[in-house]
Amino acid sequence: MAGLEENGLEPSTPCADPQGDPFLHTRFAIPARPATFLRRERLVRHLDQALRTPLTMVSGAAGAGKTLLAADWAVRGDRPVAWLTNDATAQGCGMFWAYFLQALSASGVPPPAEVGSPADASRVDQTLLTRLAAGLSDRDQPVIVVLDEYDRVTAPEIAEQLEFVLHHAGRGMRLILVTRTEPLLPLHRYRAVGDMTEIRAAELAFTPEEAAALLELHGLRVPVSAARTLVERTRGWAAGLRLCALAAQESPDPETYLKEFEVDRTTVADFLLAEVLKRQSPEAQDLLLRVSVLDRFGPELANALTGRADAESVLAGLHRENAFVEYLGHDRYRLHPLFGEILHAHLRMRSPGLEPELHRLAATWLRDSGSLAETLGHGAAAGDWEFTAGALVDDLAIGQLFTGLRSDHLAELFSGMGPEATSPATDLVRAARELARSDLDHGLPHLRHAEQSLAEEERIPAGDAPPGLAAARLSCALLEALAARLTGSPARAERAAETAGELQQEVPARLLDGHPELAALLSTHLGSTRLWAGRFEDARDALSTAVACSGGASTALPREDSLGHLALIDYLNGWPGRAERKAMAAVTETERFGLREESGSGIELLVLAAVAVDRNELDRAQTLLDTAADSHHAMRDPVMRAVRALATARLLLARGETHAALEAAEPGVVTDVVSPWSEAHKALVTSAAHLAEGRPETAAELLQEVPGDQPACVVGAARAQLAAGRPGEALDLLDRVRPEGRTGPAVTVRASLVRAQAADRAGDSATARRLVAHALHEARRERLRRPFLEAGPWIRPLLGAVPLRGLAEGLLTPGPPPCDVQRARSGDLPPAPVVEELSGREHDVLERLAQMMSTEEIAADLYVSVNTVKTHLKSVYRKLSVNRRHDAVHRARELRLL
């Protein structure tokens, strides 16, 4: 059967799950049937109906035979089947869908490359689900997907997402759920239209004839009447029948034993311990009890827990004997869940205190041979925090506390670490956890203590120095760079970056290659501190280095952060269009990997808010500021606080709230170095507030001390001098602003308008019109409106004059209505009021509104949420002064927006 490559797209097959760990291929393997498996043709025939209905549910209690039935059916045909065994320990949305996509690929039916793969274990982007459904719907033959142990999927959002994909995949997918419980899906809809196949517990139950056949496969010949008695007592429970058969094989009177078998949980536990565990050799019993602390395991790990070397033969024997040890393939095993639970509980009673030691042994073995995530999990379960923190630091994985991928998991994992754990590694983890929350008061003492301990270890002779010393010192350098960023200390950041560069030569290349986030984070912190100091070009170099880092999802957050800082540099230089493009790229950087919005710094939202103020999109600016505030971003460095203060103060000024603007202009942050641009823009906002309240002398005085390399402040000072009646001084100041170089239109437009106002006052109307025309030309490219609204009443007659009216249309006033609408009106119309231009995304929504698309259809078409579409619609209605969809489309056509 052809795969999704029929669409002409290359499959996307990531090699690791969203947490960076290798996929567990045993989860895609169709379980093998034991030699004593009984194929029941009545169930196979019923399951064949799954080929004709979108949804099939095989549901029943644990041990009802659901999985073996589905597995036997799956391997009988010549059709590929995507099999996924769900895992209760990793059921975030992102992890679920990453394994779902990998299951398709493992079955030979890979999804299109455009679908991508989730980067955050806890969430998945709607865009991915939409593209997956679209890719499946294009198939000529449906793909069969079996989700085994679906009852382990407990998140309602996963059920909603699965329903979305199933519904929109249409005939392209046949979904089979093997589950103990009723799934959170709208089953009534599928039942109502006959689109669902169901095999439930009653049908899964063995008949007396089937039970007799099963017992015969175990070497027990009993009459059907005896089998009927057993079926009545066990209610046909497959696992109970098998348990009973295994025990009865050794009984001198199997038929009597079968009559006495009980199925309540306590009896089953007693039975398993007495008739399964205790019948094994002492070595096998010891192995079973010890591996009960593991989820999956191989012979080598089992040997590490037993201290022996016989696990391979013991496990193989237990599997052959159907002693509730399941073989998963790839030399991996797991205990039957019920058996594992009983063994785990028995271990605690039989050997108190042994469980932590077993976790410690597992963690030690996995540190050299397994994944870091498993190592940390067992180390934490053992309560060995020095070991666990050491494993994280030695692996150079300290940066994962800041990348948004495993940050929450690691923070929760180490939340149980108490003050008694003392080592450089534990101090580094504590420092990282606190600094990740921008908590300097608690983070810096831990960092200093770690640095002091590491300095003492450096004095130890090379042969006796502890392993991982270079990795620990490099982790220190990363945290020192972050601390420098939080304190606004560029000199400290430079020293940390220099130290990190030297230490990278001492760390094994495999560690650096495995953790590209470390270099990206270092460059981002360095760039932020340079930006704070006003060294824009140096900051741009460091930030561009971070943006260029590879690493996919692991470096997405520092790339987003750096793009947001680059957007801020463009904004401060007067280039709002460039700033907007970089800020939107920053938003996209995290969205495409499905990272939570609050994982990043959110600086791009503040830059977008400042740009919206310049364009007089005040409601949009407020929404962006509110979004940035509500997202609870952890990063609260001086740059962030200064930009928030600047954007908020300028928004309040635009609304005429001068007193509130003056209060908001103060970032309220103490730093090691004063930021020249932060101080300059604070003075500019304060000056503008005084100017708005009719105090030009005060406004001019506030900007006299601002350095001349802040062009925006020079223009503001010139405007204040002109308002104070000193046009000569105003023009002298403007002569210092050079239009070439870094100064962008947000500055030059304002400079042109100040010159135009001076010319207008001098009676030179021609020069005033020429300068206003030049300002309009520049402003149109950037959609700048605030400079004209701030200019004052003198500009209105010029904008209403014929030569400039056309330039102002579409920017400051609506364009002319269609000719039929114009003819329908009589008399002269008053000038159209100043309106806010629709954003690009609002245009997209409006166009689809005109196509009679529903809100849900617009959301799917634009790959955004329904709530986002509703927000855009409210803004469109407000800007067009309408309340309904039809009126919005009609008004937009009048204004030639469509």
N, C-alpha and C positions, 0 to 999 in steps of 0.2 A: 504493500500500500504506500502510495506517495506521501511524503511528509509535507510540512509547511513550506519546504523549499520551492513548491510549485509557484509561490508568489514571487520568485526571483530574488529572495532575500537570503542572506547568509544567516545561519542560526547563531544565537548568542548563548555561549556556554561558559559562564564564569566558573573558575576552578575552586572558588571558596564561597562559603555562605556569608550572610551580612555581617557576621561577627569576625570574619577573616579566617575561620576554621575550615578545613577541607570538608566537602560534603561527605556524609556517611552513606556510602553506596549501598550498604545493606538495607537501607530504608527504601531503595528502589527495586530490591530483589523480590521476586514472587516467592513466597515461602514454599519450601519443599514439603511434600506430603510424606508422612511416615509409612513404613511398610504395612502397618496395620490399618491404614486409612481405608474407609469404606465409601466407595462412590455410590451416591444415591441418585439414580437417574431421574426420579421425580423432581428433585431440586434442580438438577442440571437443566432439565427441560424448561422449568419455570424461569430459571436465570437466563435462558436464551432470549426471553422477551426483552432483556435489557438492551438488545440491539435495536429495538423498535421504539423505545421510550427515552426521553431525555434524562430522566432520573430513575435510579433504582436504589432501593434501600433494603439492605440485609441487616436486620436488627434482632438482637437477642442478648441474653445474659452472658457473662463471661464463661467461656468454655462451651458455648452452644454449637460450635462447629462452623461459625460464620466465615472465618478467615480461610480455613481449609477448603470450604465449599467454593469460595470465590477464586482461590488460587488454582484449584483443580479445573474450574471452568475456564480460567484465563489462559492456561497453557494448552488447552485442547484444540483451539482453532489456529488458523494460520494468520490471524490478525494481530498486529502489535497492540499491547496493553501497557499503558503507563500506570505503574503501581507505586503508591506512596504509603508507607507505614508511618502514621503520625506519632509524634513524640511529645509527651506531656511536659517535658522540661524546656521546650523551645517553641512555644506556640504564639509568639508575637506575629502580627500580620505580615511583617516583612519576612520573617523566617519561614512562615507557612508558604508564602507565594514563591520565595526563592526555591524551596524544595519542590513545589508544584511544577515550576518551570523546568527544574532539573530532571524531574521524573519524566516529563515529555521528551526531553533530549535523550535520556537513558533508554527510552523505548524506541528510539529511532524516529520520533516525530517532533523535532525541535521547533520551538516557536520562532517567528521572524526576529531578525536581529534588532528591529526597531522597538521590540517590546522592552528590551533591557532587563534589568534585574534589580530588586530592592537592595538598598544599601543600609537601611536601618532595620534591625531585627524587630522593632516594635511597631512599624507602620509601613504602609505601601501607598504609592501615589496612584490616584485615580486614573491618570494617563496610562500607566502600565496596564491596568485592568481593561481599559477601553481598547487598547491596541491588541491585547491578547484575545479578547472576545471577537474583535474584527478579524484577526488572523484565523481563528478557528472557524468563523462563519463562512469563510471563503473556501473551505475544504469540500472536495467532492465526496469523500468518504469520512464518516465521523471518526474522531479519535476516542478510544475508550479509556477512561480514567477511573481507577479504583483507589479510593481513599480508605485504607484500612485503619482500624482503631480510631475512627472519626470522633468517637465520644471523648477523646483526649483534647479535641479542639473545642474549647469552652468560650472563646471570645465571641460575643455577638457580632462584632464588626467583621470577623472572618466569614461568618455565615452570610451576612449581607453582601459581602464582596463576592462570595462564591455564587450566590443567587444571581448577582449582576452578570457575571461571566457566563453562567449557564443559560440565562435568559437570552443574552445577546449573541451567544455563540450559535443559537438556533440548532440546525441539524448537524452542525460541525462537531458536536461533542456528546458523548454518552457518559454520564456520571454515575458511578456505583459507590454508594456509601456503605461501609461495613462498620456497624456501630452498636454500642450497648444501649444507647439512649436515643430518644427522639431528637433529631437534629433541629436546630433553630432555623428552619426554612419554611416558606409558605406551602407546606405539603398539601393543604386543602385545595389549592389552585390546581396543582398537578393531578390530584385525584379526581377533581371535578371534570376535567377534560380528558381523562384517560391517558395522561402523559407520565404515569408513574408505575413502576413495577415494584412490588413489595413482597419480601420474604421475611416473615416475622417469627417470633419465638415459637409459636404453636406449630408452624410448618417445619421449623428446624428440628423440633423434637423427634427423637427416634421412635419409630413404630416397633412393636414387639418383634416383627419379622426382621427389621433392620438391626435391632439390638442383638438378636440371636446370631445374625451374620457377623456383627462386630465382635461378639464374644468368640465366635469360631475362629476369626482371624487371630485371636490371642491364644488359640489352642484350647478353648473351653467349649465343649459340646453340651448344650443344655436345651431342653425342649422349649418350644415357643411359649408354653404356659408359664414356665419359670422366668423366661425373658419378659413376659407380660407383667409379672409381679414386680420385677425390677424396674420396668418402665413406669409403672404406676407409682412406685416409691421415689424414683428420681425425676419423674415428670419428663423423661426422655432426654435429660441433660447429658450432652455428649461427654463433657469432661468427667462427670460423675460415673458414667458408664465405663469410660476408659480407666479411671482410677480403680473402680471396682474390679474390672477385668484384670488389671495388673496385680492387685492384691489377691484375688481369688485364684490366680495361677498357682500359688504356693499353698493354698488351703487344701486340707484333706477332704473337705466336703464343700466344693465350690458352690453347689446349688443353695445350701444352707447359708453360706457366707453371703451370697448375693441377696438373699431375703433380709439379712440383718443390716445391710449397708444403709447408712444415714447420710443426708446431704447438707445438713445445716453447717454453718461456717465452723463452729467449734469442732464438730465431728470431722469435718474435712481436714482441719488443721491437725487434729490428733492423728488422723489416718496418715496424712503426709509425713508427719514426724515419725510415727511408729512404723509404718509400712514402706515408706520410701527412704527417708533419711537414715533411720537406724538400721536398715538392711544393707546399707552401703558399707564399704570398708572404712576403718577409722580415717584413712587418708582422704577418701572421697567425702566423708562427712565434714572433716575439717575444711576442705576446699569449698564445699557448698556454703558453709556458714560464713566463711571469710569473704567470698565473692558476692555475698548478699548486699554488701555496701556499694557495689558497682552497678551501673546501668548495663553497660556492655563491656565485654572483656575478651582478651585472647589468652592463650596458654602462658605467654611470658609474663603478663601482668598478674595472672593467677599465681604463678610461681613466686613472684615477688611478695605476694601476700601470705603464702604458705611457708616460704623459706625452703621449698623443695624444688625438684625439677621434673615432677611427674604429671604436671597439669595436662599436657597434651593428650596422653593416653587416658587419663582419668576422665577428662571432658568428653573425649570421643566415646568412651565406654558408656558414660551416663547418657549421652545423646542416643546411642544405639539402643539402650535399654528403655528409652522413652521415660527417663527419670526426670522429666520436667526441665531439662536443659535443652534450649532451642539453638540450633545451629543457624547462623545468619549468613553464612558464606564469608569468603575472604578471611577464613581462620578466626572468625569472631563468633561469640556465643552470648546468650543472655538466659537468665532464669525465667521460667514461666512466672508471670506477674504474681499470681496467688502464692505460688511456692516461694518466690523471692520475699514476699511480705512476711510469710510465716517464718522463714529462715531468719530474716532480719530481727524480728521480734524475739525469736528463740535465742539468737546470738546475744542480745542484750540481757536476757535472763540468765543464760548459761555462763557467759563470760563478761561480767560487768567491767567497764573500762577498756575493753579490747577495741571497741569501735573506733575511737579517736586514733589509736595506734595503726589500725588498718587504713584509715584515711591518710595518715602520715606516710605509710609505706607506699600507698598508691600515688600520692603526690610526688614522692621522691622518684619513683620509677617513671612517672609521666613527665617529669621535668626534663629527663634525658630522651625519652622515647615517644612522648605523646604531645598533645596540643597544650598550649599555654592555658586556655580556658579551663580544661579539665584539671590541670595542675593547680590552678588557683582555687578551683572549687573544692578539691579534696584537701588542700592546705588549710583553707578557711574552716572546713568541716572538722579538721583535726585541732583547730584552735592554735595552730603554729604560725603566728603572725610574722615572726622574723623570717621564717622560711618563705611564706607566701609573698610578703613584700619583697624579699630578696629575689624571688623568681620573676616578679614583675620588673624590677629595676635591672636585674642582670640581663633580661631579654630586651632591654632598652624600650620597654613598652609603656613608660610613664606618660608619654604623650597621648595614649589612648584615653586618659582621663579628660582630655580636652577636645576630642574629635567628634563627639556626638554619636559615635557608633556603639561603643560599649561603655560610655561614660557613666550612665545611670547604673548599669549592672555592676561595674567595678566599685562605684561609690557605695552601693548597697552591700556588696561583698565585704568591703573593709569597714562597714559600719559597726561590726562587732569587735573591732580591734580596740583593746583597752590600753590604758596608760602603762601597764606593766610590760608591754612589748617595747623594747628599747634597742634600736640598732639604726645605723644610717639609713637603711632602706625603709624602715617603718617611719622614721622622721620625714623622709622624702615623700612617702605616700600621704602622710598627714598634711605636709606642706602643700602638695599638689591638690588635695581635696579642698583645702581652705582657699588657696589662690584661685582655683577654678570657680569659686564663688566670689572672687574679688575681695576676700576677707584677709587684708594685710595684717591686722592686729593678731590674728591667730596663726596665719600662715608663715609669716616671717620668722618668728621664734623657732618653729620647727625646721625651717630651711637653714637658719644660722647654726642650729645644733647639729644638723646633718653635715654641714660644711666643716664644722669644727672636728667632728668625728672622722670625717674622710681625710682631713689634713693630718690627723694623728696617724691614720693608717698609711698615708703616703711616706711616712718616715720609717716604716717597717722595711727591712731589706727585701729586694725584689723577689727573691725566692720564697719568702714567707708571706708576701702580701696577699690578701684575700682575692679570689677571682672576682671579676666583674667590677674592679675598682674604677677602671676607665669609664664603663657604662654608668656607674653611679655618679661620677664627677660630671659626665656629660648631661645626665639628668639634672644635676644641680645647676649647670649652666643654663639649661632651658628654663628652669623655675626662676633663676636669677634674672633672666631676660624678661620674663613675665612680671616679676616684681618691679623691675625697672620701668616697665610700661605702666603699671598701675600707679607708680609714684611719680611719673613724669620725669624720669631721670635718664636722659640720653647717654650721658657718660657711662653710667653703670651698664646700660644696654650694650654699648659698644664693647666694653670690657668682657661682658658675658659672651657676646658673639665671637670675639677674638679667641677667648678660651675654648669655646665650643669648636671653632675651626681647628685648633690644635689637637683637641681630644679626639676629633673624628679620625685622625690619623692613627690613633691607638686602639680604636674599637674595631672588632672584626667586621669586614665588609658585609658579611651576610646579615648582621644585625642592622646595619645602616640601610641595606637594600630592603630588608623586611619591614622597616619602619620609616617610610618617607615622610610621615607626618612630623617627625622631629625637626627636620631641616625646614619644612614649610612653616612650622610654628615659630622657630627661631627668627626666620626672615620677616614674618608678620610682626612679631613683637618689636624687632629692631626698626622696621619701617614705621610703626606707630609712634615710637619715641622720637624718631627723627622728624616725623611730621609735627609732633607736638612742639618741637624746638624751632619749627619754621624752616627747616632744611628740606624744602619740597623736592628738589632734584635728587638728593641723597635718599630721601624716603621713597621716591618713585623707583629707584634702582632696587632697593631691598624688597619692596612690595611686588614689583614685577617678577623678581626671582621666585617669590612664593607662588604667584599666579602660574608661573611656568612649571611648577613642580608636578611630577607624575604621581601616580598612586591612586587614582580614581577616588573612591569614596573615602579612603583614609585621609586624604588631604583636601577634601571638599570644603571643610569648614575654614581652614586657614586661607584657602583660595578665595572663598566668599568674603572673608574678613578683609583680605588684602584688596580685592576689587572694590569693596566699600570705601576703603581708605583712599584708593586712587580716584574714586568718584568724588570724594571730598576735596582732594587737591584740585581737581578740575573745577569744582564749584567755587572754591575760594579764589581761583584765578579768573573767575568770571565766565566759565564755559558751561552753562547749565545743560545744554544738549549732550555734550560729552559726559558730563556727570550722570545724567539720567541713563545713558546707554550702559555705562559701567555699573551703575547701581542695579539696573535690571538684570545685567549679566550675573551680578552677585546673587540676586534672588534665584535666578535659574540654576546657578551652580549647586545650591543645596536642594532645590526642588527636584532636579533630575535624579538625585540619588535618594529621594524620599526621606531626607533628614528632617527632624522636627524643626519648626521655624525658630523656636527659642534656643535651639542648639547653638546658633551663630551669635555674632555680636549685635546684629540688627542695625549697624551703622548705615547700611544702604537705605533703610527705611527713613532715617533722619535726613539723609541727603535728598531723597526724593521729596520729602516734606518741604525742605528749603527751596528746592526747585519749583515745587507747586506754588509756594508763596510768590516767587518771582513771576509766575505766570498768572497770578491772581486766582488760582484754583484753591480757594481758601478751605472749602469743605474737604477737599481731597487732602490738603495738608494736615488738617485736624485729624482726619481718619488715619493717616499714616503715623502721626505722632501717637495717637491712641493705641494703634496696633503695636508700635514699638514698646509702649509702656506696658500694655497688657500681656505681652509675650514673655515677660519676666526673664529677659536675657541676663545671663550671669555676668557678662563682661560690663564692668562699670569703670572704665579707665578715664583719664582726663580728657582725651579726645572725644570720647562718647558724650561725656557730660557737657563739654563745651559746645559741641554740635547741637545737642538737644536744647541747650540754653539759647543758642543763636536762632535756631529754627522756630522755637516757641516764641521768643521775643519778637522776631520779625512778623510772625503771624498775628500776634497781639497788636503790634503797630498797625498792620494792615487793617485790622478791625477797629482801629481808633481807641484801643484800650492802652493808653500811654503809661499810666501808673503801673498797670500789671506788666507791661513790657519791660519797664525799668527793673522791676523785681525779678523777672524771669531772665534778664540778661546776665545775671551773675551765676556762673557755673557752680559756685560753692564747693570748690575742690582745692585742697592744699597740695602743692607739688614741689619737687626739688628745683625745678626750672620754670620760670614764667614763660608762657607761650606768647610770642609776639602777635601772631594772627588772632589768637583768642582775645587778648587784651585790646587789640585794634578794633575788632568787630564788636566787642562789648562797648567800647567808646563810641563806635559808629551808631549803634542802636540807641545809646543814651543821648547822643547828639540829635539824632532824628526825632526822638521823643520831645526834647526841649524845643526843637524847631517846629514841631507840630503844635505845640502849645504857645507859640508866639514868642519864644526867647532865643532869637538868633545869636545874640552875643554869647550867651552861655553855650549854645550849640557849637559856635566857632572855637571857643576856648577849650572845650573838651577834646578837640581834635588837633590842637596845636602841638601836643607832645608826642603824637603818634609818628613813628618813623616813616620816612618818605617812600620806603619800599612796599608800602601797603596802598596800592592804587585806589582801591575802593574807598579808603578813608580820605585820601587826597581829594577825590571827587566830592565826598561828603563835606569836607571842609570848605571846598569851593562853593558848594551850594549854600552853606551857612554864611559865608562871607557875602555872597550875593544878596541873601535875605537881609543881611545887616546893612545893606546899602554900599558895599565896597566891591563894585564889579571889577576894578583893576586888580585887586588882590585875588579875586576869584579866578580871573583869567591867568594870572601868574601861576597860581597853583595848578591849573589844568595843563599848563605848558609842561609840567613835570611828568604828566601821565603819557607814556609812550604807547601808542596803539599796537605797535609790533611786539613780538615776543610772547610772553605768557599771558598778558592781559586780554581777557575775552570780552564779548559783547555785553555781558551784564554790567561791566564797568564802562566800556566805551559808549554805550547807548546813554547812560546817565551823564557822562561827560558831555556828549553832544547836546543833550537837553539843557544842561546848565549854560553852555555857550549860546544856545538858541535863546534862552531866557534873557541873557545879557544883551544879545543883539536886539531882541524885541523891546527891551527897556530903552535901548539907545535909539529906537526908531528905525532900525535897519530891518524892515520886514522881509526883504528878499533873502538876507542872510539867515534870518530866523527860520523862514520856510525851508531853505535848503538844508539847514542843520536838522530840522525836524524830519524832513524827508529821508535824510541819511540815517537817522535814528530808527525810523520806521522800517527801512530796508533791512537793517541789521537785526531789529527786534523780531521781524517776521520769521526769520530762519530759526530763531530760538523760542518763538511764541512768548516773548517777554511782554508783560502788560503793566506790572507794578511801576516801572520807571515813569510811565505816562500818567498813571493815577497819582503818583507822588509829586508830579511836577507842579500841580496847582492850577488855578483857574485860568492863568494866562494862556495855556495851550489850547483851550477849547475852541476859541475862534479859528485858530490855525487849522485844527483838525477838521472843522466843519467847512473850511474853504474847499473849492473845487479841486485845486491841484493836489491836496493831501487826502481828500475824502476817500478816493479809491485805494490809497495805500492803507488807510485805517480799516477799511471794510474786511471783515473776516478775522481781524486781530482785535480791534477795539470795539467794533460794531458788527452786527450781522451783515452778510452780503445782501445784494438786492434780491427781492422775491422774484419768482418766475413771472414771465410777462403776463400770463392770464390772470394771476393774482393781482398784479399791478393794475391791469385794466379794470378789474372789478372794484378798485378803490377810487374814490373821488377826492379831489382836493389835495393840498399839500400835507404830508405827514410830518410829524415832529421827528427829530433825529432819534434813531433806534438807541435804546439804552446800551450801556456797556454790558457785555455778557461774557461768561467764562467759556472758553473753547473746550470742546470735548476732548478727552484724552484718547490716545490710540486704541486702548482697550474698550473704552466707551463707544467709539466708532464701530469696533468689531461687533459689540453687543447690539448696537442700533441696526446695523446691516442685517443681522440675523433676525432681529425683531420684525423688520420689514418683510422677511421671508416667511412670516407666520410660524416661526419655530417656538416651541415651548421653552420655559426656563430650563427644564431638564435637558432638552435637546441642545440648547445653546451651551450649557455647561459641558456636555459631552463633546460637542464640536470644538470648543476652545480648550478642552482639557483642564478645566478649572472646576471648583466646587459650585454647587447650586447657590450657596450663601454668597459666594463671590459675585455671581451673576446678579443676584438680588441687590447687592450693594451698588454695582454699576448701574443698574436700572434706576435706583433711587436718585443717583447723581444725575443721570440723563434727564429724568423727569424734572428735577429741580432746575437744571440749566436751561431746559426748554420751556419751563413754566407750564407744565402739563401734569396730569394726574393719572393718565391711562395710556396703555400701549398704543391704541389707535391714534390718539391725539399726538403722541410722541413722533410716530412715523409721519403723520400729516404735517406737523410743525417742522420736522427735519427736512421734508421735501420743499416746504416753502422757503427755507433758508438755504436750499441747495446743499444740504449736508449729505443727501443720498442721491 
